Amino acid sequence: MTIIEALLVLLLILLVGFIIYYYFRGSSGKIEVSRPMESRLDEYLDRRFDAMIEEWSLVRRPQAQKFRDEKLADIAQDEKRMTELKEFERQFGEHLAGMEERLETLEKQNIR
């Protein structure tokens, strides 16, 4: 490898590094490698959503607050349901494991 080739490879590496740095700079949230552009856009919208609503006068603040309160109540109710379902799943798993142990015991007794 000649000096020119080495310099070109080094320049290429620096260029790729700069592009990656420039693309990901300024991001404070989680950037997904599988879909970097979409996750970066989602992060931007999450940070600027309230300001964009107010700037563009899409809805009045009381309407937005009412909508947010209604949806937060729905989300809280859904989270409660998810907690109950996870508890049911845990109890069901324990019950199933106990039944499998009983079945194994019965099978061992029938084999003898």
CYANA upper distance limits for C-alpha pairs under 8 A (distance plus 0.5 A):
  1 MET  CA      5 GLU  CA      6.60
  1 MET  CA      6 ALA  CA      7.12
  2 THR  CA      6 ALA  CA      6.78
  3 ILE  CA      7 LEU  CA      6.62
  4 ILE  CA      8 LEU  CA      6.64
  5 GLU  CA      9 VAL  CA      6.68
  6 ALA  CA     10 LEU  CA      6.62
  7 LEU  CA     11 LEU  CA      6.46
  8 LEU  CA     12 LEU  CA      6.53
  9 VAL  CA     13 ILE  CA      6.67
 10 LEU  CA     14 LEU  CA      6.66
 11 LEU  CA     15 LEU  CA      6.55
 12 LEU  CA     16 VAL  CA      6.68
 13 ILE  CA     17 GLY  CA      6.58
 14 LEU  CA     18 PHE  CA      6.56
 15 LEU  CA     19 ILE  CA      6.70
 16 VAL  CA     20 ILE  CA      6.71
 17 GLY  CA     21 TYR  CA      6.56
 18 PHE  CA     22 TYR  CA      6.43
 19 ILE  CA     23 TYR  CA      6.49
 20 ILE  CA     24 PHE  CA      6.74
 21 TYR  CA     25 ARG  CA      6.21
 27 SER  CA     31 ILE  CA      8.14
 27 SER  CA     40 ARG  CA      7.78
 29 GLY  CA     43 GLU  CA      6.89
 30 LYS  CA     39 SER  CA      8.01
 30 LYS  CA     43 GLU  CA      8.39
 31 ILE  CA     35 ARG  CA      8.44
 31 ILE  CA     36 PRO  CA      6.27
 31 ILE  CA     39 SER  CA      6.11
 31 ILE  CA     40 ARG  CA      6.69
 32 GLU  CA     36 PRO  CA      5.71
 32 GLU  CA     39 SER  CA      6.61
 35 ARG  CA     39 SER  CA      6.77
 36 PRO  CA     40 ARG  CA      6.50
 37 MET  CA     41 LEU  CA      6.69
 38 GLU  CA     42 ASP  CA      6.61
 39 SER  CA     43 GLU  CA      6.61
 40 ARG  CA     44 TYR  CA      6.77
 41 LEU  CA     45 LEU  CA      6.70
 42 ASP  CA     46 ASP  CA      6.60
 43 GLU  CA     47 ARG  CA      6.82
 44 TYR  CA     48 ARG  CA      6.67
 45 LEU  CA     49 PHE  CA      5.84
 48 ARG  CA     52 MET  CA      6.57
 49 PHE  CA     53 ILE  CA      6.74
 50 ASP  CA     54 GLU  CA      6.78
 51 ALA  CA     55 GLU  CA      6.39
 52 MET  CA     56 TRP  CA      6.41
 53 ILE  CA     57 SER  CA      6.31
 53 ILE  CA     58 LEU  CA      5.95
 53 ILE  CA     59 VAL  CA      7.28
 54 GLU  CA     58 LEU  CA      7.39
 54 GLU  CA     59 VAL  CA      8.03
 54 GLU  CA     60 ARG  CA      8.27
 54 GLU  CA     61 ARG  CA      8.22
 59 VAL  CA     63 GLN  CA      6.95
 59 VAL  CA     64 ALA  CA      6.96
 60 ARG  CA     64 ALA  CA      6.88
 61 ARG  CA     65 GLN  CA      6.55
 62 PRO  CA     66 LYS  CA      6.53
 63 GLN  CA     67 PHE  CA      6.65
 64 ALA  CA     68 ARG  CA      6.56
 65 GLN  CA     69 ASP  CA      6.55
 66 LYS  CA     70 GLU  CA      6.70
 67 PHE  CA     71 LYS  CA      6.67
 68 ARG  CA     72 LEU  CA      6.47
 69 ASP  CA     73 ALA  CA      6.78
 70 GLU  CA     74 ASP  CA      6.94
 71 LYS  CA     75 ILE  CA      6.54
 72 LEU  CA     76 ALA  CA      6.53
 73 ALA  CA     77 GLN  CA      6.70
 74 ASP  CA     78 ASP  CA      6.65
 75 ILE  CA     79 GLU  CA      6.59
 76 ALA  CA     80 LYS  CA      6.72
 77 GLN  CA     81 ARG  CA      6.80
 78 ASP  CA     82 MET  CA      6.66
 79 GLU  CA     83 THR  CA      6.69
 80 LYS  CA     84 GLU  CA      6.81
 81 ARG  CA     85 LEU  CA      6.62
 82 MET  CA     86 LYS  CA      6.58
 83 THR  CA     87 GLU  CA      6.72
 84 GLU  CA     88 PHE  CA      6.67
 85 LEU  CA     89 GLU  CA      6.54
 86 LYS  CA     90 ARG  CA      6.66
 87 GLU  CA     91 GLN  CA      6.70
 88 PHE  CA     92 PHE  CA      6.41
 89 GLU  CA     93 GLY  CA      6.53
 90 ARG  CA     94 GLU  CA      6.79
 91 GLN  CA     95 HIS  CA      6.63
 92 PHE  CA     96 LEU  CA      6.48
 93 GLY  CA     97 ALA  CA      6.56
 94 GLU  CA     98 GLY  CA      6.73
 95 HIS  CA     99 MET  CA      6.76
 96 LEU  CA    100 GLU  CA      6.65
 97 ALA  CA    101 GLU  CA      6.79
 98 GLY  CA    102 ARG  CA      6.83
 99 MET  CA    103 LEU  CA      6.63
100 GLU  CA    104 GLU  CA      6.65
101 GLU  CA    105 THR  CA      6.69
102 ARG  CA    106 LEU  CA      6.69
103 LEU  CA    107 GLU  CA      6.60
104 GLU  CA    108 LYS  CA      6.63
105 THR  CA    109 GLN  CA      6.75
106 LEU  CA    110 ASN  CA      6.70
107 GLU  CA    111 ILE  CA      6.71
108 LYS  CA    112 ARG  CA      7.11
